[in-house]
Amino acid sequence: MTIRVLTGINTTGTLHIGNYVGAIRPAIQASHKKDVQSFFFLADLHALIKCQDPDRIERSRLQIAATWLAAGLDPTHVIFYRQSDIPEIPLLSWMLTCVTAKGQMNRAHAYKAALEANVENADDPDAGISMGLYSYPILMAADILMFNAHKVPVGKDQIQHLEMARDVATRFNYLYATEDKPFFVMPEAIVDETHEVLPGLDGRKMSKSYNNVIPLFEGGSKALKEAIAGIKTDSKLPGEPKDPASTSLTSIYEAFSTPKEYAAFCKRLQEGLGWGEAKQELFEKIEAEIGPMRTKYEELMKHPEQIEEILQEGARKAREIAIPFTQKIRQAVGLRNFAHFSEMKRVTEEKKKVSLPIFKQYREKDGKFYFKLTSGSGKELLQSVAFDSGRDCGQVVSKLKCNGLCSDSSVMALIKDEETLSVQCVQLCPGVTREDVEEALNTLRIAEEEKRKKASH
C-alpha cells in the first residue's frame, strides 16, 4: 500500500536552522521511501492570515520554494505546489465549513489564545481576530483531506488541528458518503520528538520572534558563523570542565552529528574544550552539510522562472487528483450539472427495469414444463418441479405472485384455493433464504401496481 504524506510550509518569512532540522530534513528523507507518495505545498493562503504585506509574501514564497529545492526535494518524485494554485482547496474548505460546528472552532488553540489575550488586556474579545484566523483549522483540514493524506508531519501545537480534521472528515462522511465508500480517510499526525524544537542562541525555542535564530542560507557562511558565535555559554575558560547541558550549543551540535560524534563532543567539553573552539567545530559541522545546499539555493534565487516552472508542473499533478475528487464531492452535496438530470433519469429507469426479479417459464426435452425465479442481478432463487402442462405451470406462477410462499419447509408448498392440502411444487435454490424470495416477490408486486397506476392515468 502506498502511504500519502502531506507537508505544508507557511510562507511568512525566511527559514532558519531550526526549520531545517525539525521539518525540512526529516520530510525530505521520508519522501525517498518507495512506499510513500509525498505532497509538499507552500501554504500561501494560510500566510495571508498573519501577513498583509504583499512584497513580504511574494519574497517569502520564492525563498522558501528555493530552500526546499536546494535542500534536496526532488520535484520529479514528489508533488510540490503552491496552495493558491489549487482552487479546489478553498472550495472544499467552504463545503467543510458548512458541516463544522462553530463550537468546535471556538475551542481551537490559536483562536482561544488570541481571545484570552484580548480579555487580559481589557480589549474587545474579538479585537484583531480575523475570520482567517478563526477558520484556519478548516482550511488546514481541506489541505489534508483534498489528497486523502494518511500521515501529516506536524509540531505538537498542530496536533489539535489534525484531530479537528478527523472530526470534520467524519462528519462529512456521515452526511454524504456511503458506509463502504467514505470520501475521506482519517489522517494521522507525525511528530518528531527528537528535534522538533531546536533551541536558539539563548536556549529558548529558536524563533524569529525571540531574535535568537541561526540563519539557514541567508547571509551566507559569514552570517552562519556570526550567529553561532552569539550562542550563550558560561564564562568558564579553556581547560576548565564544562557542563554540556548548560548551553544550547550542544543540542544544536547533536542535530548535525552522529550519536558517537555527539558523545565525544560532550566528553571533550567536560575535559576542558574551550567555548570558542567548540563553536568553531559546530560551525564547520553545519557548514559541511548546508554549504553545498546554499550554493544551489543562490543559483535558484537568480532564476525564479525555473522555480515557477517547477511549481506549475506540481500544480498540474496536484489538480489531476483534486479536480475529479472535487467533482465527486460536488455531486455528493448537490452541486450538480443540470444537463445530467435527463441522463440520470434515463439511467435510473433502466436500472429499475433491469433490477426487477423475473419468472422464466420453459419446456425441457422430457416434455415437462418448468419455471424458475431469478433476482434482478440474475441469481436463481426458486426452481419448480415438473408440470404436465404449461397452464398448470402458469397458474402456480400466478399464485406465487399473488400470495407468496406459505410454508417453512425446504421444499416450499403452495395452498391451492381453499383446500387444506398443499401441493409441493417449488424449492429454494442453494444459499437462498425464504426472506430473499419474499423480498423478490414483493418487489414484483410493487412494480406491477405502479404499472397499473400509470396505465389508468
ABEGO torsion letter per residue (X at the ends): XBBBBBBBBBBABBBBAAAAAAAAAAAAAAAABAABBBBBBBBAAAAAAABABAAAAAAAAAAAAAAAAAAGBBAAABBBBBAAABAAAAAAAAAAAAABBAAAAAABAAAAAAAAAAAAAGBBAABGBBAAAAAAAAAAAAAAAAAGBABBBBBAAAAAAAAAAAAAAAAAAAAABBAABBABBBBBBBBBAAAABBBBAAGBBBBAAAGABBBAABGEAAAAAAAAAABBBBABBBGBBBBAAABAAAAAAAAABBAAAAAAAAAAAAAGBBAAAAAAAAAAAAAAAAAAAAAAAAAAAABAAAAAAAAAAAAAAAAAAAAAAAAAAAAAAGBBBAAAAAAAAAAAAAAAAAABBBBBBBBBAAGBBBBBBBBAAGBBABBBBBBABAAAAAAAAAAAAAAEBABABABBBBBBEABABBBBABBBBBGBBAAAAAAAAAAAAAAAAAAAAAAAX
